[in-house]
Amino acid sequence: MVTTTGRDTGRALVPLAATLLVGAVAALLDTTIVAVALDDLGRDLGAPVGAVQWVTTAYVLAMTAVIPLVGWSVGRFGARAVWGAALLLFLAGSVLTGLAWSPASVVAFRVVQGLGGGMILPLTQLVLARAAGPERLGRVMGAVGLVGQLAPVSGPVLGGFLVDGWGWRWIFFVNVPLVLVALLMTWRWFPRDDRRERAPLDAVGLALLPTAVVLLLYALSSAETGFRTASWVSLVGGAGLLAAYVTRSVRHGGTGLIDLRLFRDRGFRGGALMMFVLGVTTWGPMFLLPLYFQRERGLDAFDAGLALAPQSAGTALALLVAGRLTDRMPPRPLALAGLAVATLGTLPFVTGSGPALLAAALFVRGVGFGVASLPISVSLYRTVAERSIPDATGAGNVIQRIGAATGTALMALILQVTTFATALTWMLALTALGLAASVLLPGRKRPRPEIEEIR
């Protein structure tokens, strides 16, 4: 029987990480590969623009809705079983979406695909956090972050190639070989987890928390086109349901779909807050900067994408070297250094700089966020007990997604009422705010309370 612990040899960890990353690549590609196919898809199926938009929206909302279930599912059924189910669900959704015959069927099958993809990414983090242990967590999370940088960037390129050569359906069929390879690798290298927690499913929490998160994300994402009555209703309803979940969980001792007792731990609390801040400071500019290069600098969509490439290159380079530093150092100094560099890289955008300087600035900004993101994400796991890693993963992912939606909404609202110059100044201010908030991270390394074996 294959087992894994934080003290396993590196040789045992490498094939497990490879298995997880192959699955993660498929899910991450689907966050961006669809964008280039929407026009062809809409024409082929006779779908209006509003319906086509839901091809992306339904996937993202389904991905987010399922995250709170991951922790309970792993405790109840084991990580290997849940991982296999997530891959099969994603595979089924991909095939069915490729075979879809109407706009409604595309959206419905994208929900199925999103439910699988939404479990794949947190499971990748969860299993690697358990298997690597605190001593190697930075290095393995660096590998996850590197894939997270490269897969979305390559998505539009691969999507354009497939759409031009074979049609829009192949952007979904391309997932089939990737997932089949991941399933074979799972059978060979994924460790069995025979430990079970017979905790009953928190049905009330299941009704409250995922619904709250979906409503909040829907409301915030609608800011890109302007808040309407439905947006405000979703925002208020989501906030109310989230408050109801927190209140109920506190009354039950913090337990529930996600264990809120984790927030008593200072390291986790600081990391969770910084995950929100990181979502705001990275995803807001991801919405703003492509528009800036197209509308203010006169670039077409392809050239705007190329103009942003130095930031991805900087982040990827930083992730290659930041993993070992994260394993050796406490999170606060690394995050402070990274966000200081990112703030420096943002300055040229408010001074009217030329293309060459902006390219260099984006590279510096990418390096800064690459250095900062690893200690922030690792801080979620470093000081919590191993049995709490599933809850930490669920909470961290939900918080980051809300931060990302908040950052996007904030930039969209600022851009609607002001100029690009003002919006870029806000981008600088938000990055500097992230730098200031980094002091909330632990300033020294603390050991994990306990290490438990996965049998």
N, C-alpha and C positions, 0 to 999 in steps of 0.2 A: 504494500500500500504506500502510495506517495504521500509524504507529509512535508510541511513547510513551517518554519518558524523564523523569527527574526535572526536566528543564529545559523541558518542554513548556509551552505557554501554558495559562492557566487555562481558556480556552474549550474546549480539547481535553479537559481533565480532567473538566469538568462532566458531559458526556454519558456518559463512561465510568463516573463515580461513580454517576450516576443508574441506569445499566444494572445495576450491581452491587447497588445498594441495593434495587431492585425485586425481584431474586432473593432478597436477604437477608430482605426483609419476609415473603415466603412461608414461608421456613424458620423464621423467628423466631415467626411467628404460630402455627405448628404445635406449638411447645413449650408453649403455654398454651390454645389454642383447644379442644383435645380434652377438657380437664377437665370442662367443663360438659355434655358429651355422653355421658360414660361411663355414667350411669344409664340413659338411653334406649337406648344401644347394647347394654348388658347385657340389658335386658328384651327387646329386639327379637330378639336372637340366642340368648337363653336361656343366657347365660354367667354363671357364678358370679363372686363378687367377686374371687377370686384370679386368674381368667382376665382379667377386665376390667382389673385393675391392670397386666397385661403389655402392654396397648395403649400405655400411656405408657412403661413400662420398656423395652420392645423398641426403641422409637424412640430413646430417649436412649442406650442401649447401642450401637445401630448407628451413631448419629452419632459417638460417641466412637471406636469401633473403626476407622473409616475415616480419621480425622485423620492418623495417621502415614504414610498412603499419599500424601497430597496433595503433599508436597514432591517425592517421586520421580516421581509422575505428571506434574507440571508440567515437570520437567526432561526427561522422556522424550517427552512428547507435545505440550507447549506449553500455556500457560495458557488460551488460547481454546478449544482442543479439550476440555480437562478441564472447563472451566466449562460448555460446551454439554452434555457428557455428564452432568454433575451435575444440570443443569436437567431433562434428559430423564428421568433416573432418578427424580428427585423427582416429576416429572409422572406417570410411569407408576405409581409407588407411590401417589400421591394418587388417581388414577382407579381403580386396582385395589382400594384400601382402601374407596373409596366403593361399589364393586360387590361387596364381600365378602359371603359367604353363611354364614359360621360364625365362632366365636371364633378358631379356629386360622388361618383365612384372613386375618382382620383382623390378627392378630399378625404373620403371615408378610409381608403386604404393607406393614405398618408398618416392618418391617426394611428393605425395599426403599426406602421413602420416607426412612427415617433415613440410609441410605447416601448418598443424594443430598443430603439436607439437611446431613449432616456435612461434605460437601465444599464446599458453597456458602459457609458462613460463614468458614472459613479462607481460601478463595480470594478472598473480598471483601477481607479484610485484606491478603493477599499482593499482589494486583494493585494495590491502591491504594498500598501501601507502595512498590512499584516505581515506579509512575507519578508519584506526588507528589514523590518525593525527600525528603531530610531537611529541606529548607527549608519544606515545606508539609505535612509529615506530621501535625502536630498538628491542623490544620484538617480534613483529610479523615478522620482517625480520630475527630474530634469528631462528624462527620456520621454515621459508622457507629455510634458510641455513642448518638447521639440516636435513631436508628432502633431500636437495641437496647433503649432505654428505652420507646419508645412502642408498638412492635409487640406485645411480650408483654402490656402493660397493656390494650391494646385487644382482645386475643385472646378473653378470656372474654366481653366485651360482644358482639362479633361472633358468637361461638359461640352464646351464648344466643339472639340474634336468629334465627340460622339454624335452630337446633334447634326453637325454638317455631314458626317459620313453615313450614319445609320438611322437618325431620327431621335426624337425626344424620349421614346420608350427605353432606349438603351442606357440612359443615365440611371435608370432603376435596375435594369438587368445586369449592369456592370458590378453590382453588389454581390451577385450570386457566387462567382468564384472566390471572392474575398471571404465571404461568410463560410463557404464550404471548407476552405483552407483553415479558417479559425476553428471550425467544429472538429476537424481532424486533429489539429494541434491540441484542442481541449481534451479530446479523448486520450491523447498520448501524454500530455505534460501538466494538465491542470490537477492540482492535489485534491484528494477527497477530503471533505469536511464532515466528519460524522457527528460532530457536536451539534446538538439541537436545543433550542430554547422553546419550550411549549407555551410561550406566551400567546394568549388569544389576540386576534386582530382587533385593534381599536377601531370599531366600526364608526363611531361618532367622529373620532379624529380623522378617519378616512374621508368622511363626508365634509368635514370642515376645512382641513389644511390644504389638500390639493385644489379644492374649489376656490379657496381664498387666493392661492398663488396664481392660478389661471386667470381669475378675474383681475387681479392686480397687474399681471403682465399684459393682458389684453388692453386694459385701460391705458397703461403707460406706453405701449407700442402704438396706440392710436394717435399719440401726440405728433407723430411724423406728418399726419395729414390734418391735424387740428382736433381738439377735444370737442366731442358732441355729447348730446344727452346720454347716449348709451355708454360713452366713455366714463362720464361722471358717475353714473349708476354702478358701473363695474368697479370703479375706484372705491366708492363708499362701501359697496357690498363686500368687496374683497378685504378692505381694512376691518370691517365689522366682523367678518368670519374669522379673520386672523386673530383679532382680539378675543373672540369667543374661544378659539382653540387654546390660546395662551392661558386664559382665565381658567378654563376647564382643566388643563394640564397641571397648572399650579395647585389647584384644589386636590388633584389626585397625586400629589407629591412629586410633580415634574415629569412623571412617566406618560407615555402615550406613543403615538406614531413616531415622533422624534422626541427623545428624552431631553427635556429642557434643563435637567440638572447639570448638563455639561457646561452651562453658562456660569456655574459656580467656579469653574476652573479659570484662573486668570489668563493662562496661556491660550486656552481655547477661546475665551471671550475676546481677547485682543485680536486673535487671528480671524474670528468670525467678523468682527467689525471691519478689519482691514480687507477681508474678502469683498464686503460691500463697497468699500472705498475703491478697491482695485477694479471692481466692475464698473463703477461710475467713471473713473479716470481713464479707462482703456476703451470701453464701448461707446461712450459719448463721442470722443474724437474719431472713432471708426465710422460714425455716421457723418460727422462734420467734415473731415478732411477730404474724402472723395468729392463732395459737393464743392468744397473750396477750390480744389484743383480744376474742376470742370467749369464752374461758373465764374470764378475770379481769375483763374490763370488760363482759361480758354482751351483746356485739354479735352480730348474725347475720352470715352469711358476706358478704353484700353490703355491709353497713355497715362490716365489718372491712376490706374492700377499699377503701372510700372513706376510711377512717381512715388507710390507708397511702399514699393518693394524694399527700399533700404531699411525701413523700420522692422519688417519681418526678418531681414538678414541680421540686423543687430540683435534682435531678441534671440534668434536661433544660436548665434555665436555666444551670447551670454549664457544661455542655458547649457551649452557644452562644458563650460568651466565653472558655473555657479553651483553645480550639484555638490562637489566636494567641499566647497566653502560652506555651504548650508549644513553639511554633516558635521563640520568642525566648529562652527560659530553659532552663537545665539542669534535669533531672528532679528532683533532690533537694529544692531549696527549694519547688517547687510541691507535690510529694507531701507534704512535711512540713506545709506550710500547710493543704492539704486534709484530711489526716488529723487535724490538730489541731482543725480546725473540726468534723470528724465526731465526734471524741471529745467535744467540747463539746456537740454535739447529742445524744449518747447519755446524758449525765449525768442529765437529768430522769427517765429511766426507772428509775433506782435510788433516786429520792427521793419516789416516790409522788405524782407531779404530776397535775393535772387534765387534762381532754381538750384544752382550748385550748393549754396549754403543751406537751403532747405533740405536737400538730399542728405547732406552731412548731418544736419540737425535731426532728421528722422532716424538716421542710423544710431546717433547718440541716444535719442529717446528710446529706441528699441532696446539698446544695451541696458539702459537704466531699468526699464520695466522687466526685462529678462532677469536681471540680478535681483530685483525686489520681489517678483512674483513667487519664486521658489521658497524663500524663508516664510513668506506669508502663508502659503498653502500648507507647508510642512508644520507650521505652528498649530494647525488644527489637530494634529495627531500626536505630536511629540510628548505631550504631558497628560494625555488621557489614557485610561486603561485599555488594553487591547479589545476587550469585549465591547467597548464603547465606540470603536472605530466606525461601525456601520452608521450609528446615529450621527457621529461627527461628519461623516461623508455626506449624508443626506442634508443636514443643516447647512454645511458649507456650500453645497451646490445650489440649494434654494436661495440662500442669502446672496451669493454671487450673481445669480440670474436676476434677482430683483434689483441689485445694484446696476447691472448692465442695462436693464430696461429703464431704470431711473436716469442713468447717464444719457441714454439715447433720447428720452423724453425731454430732459432738461435742455440739451443742445438743440433739439427741434423747436422747442418753445422760444428759446433765446433767438434763434435764427428767424423765426416768424415775425418777431417784433423789433429786431435790431439788424445790424449789418454783420458781415463776416468778420470785420475788425473787432467788433465787440464780442462776438462768439469765440474768436481765437483768444481774446484776453481772458474770457471765462475758462477756456481750456487750460491756460497757464495757471489761473487761480485754483482750479480743481486739482491740478497736479501738485501745486504747492501745498494745498490742503491735505493731500495724501501724505506728503512728506511730514507735515506737522503731526498727523495722526499716527505715524509710525512709532511714536514714543509709547504707545499703548501696548506694543509687543513686548514679550519678555526680554530683559536685558542680559540674562544669563541662562545657560542650559540647565534644565532640570530633568532628572530621569523620569521615564514613564513609570507610573505606579506599579504596574505588573506586566509581565510578558507571559502570555498563555500560548500553549502549543495548539496548532491546528492539526487535528489528527484525521 
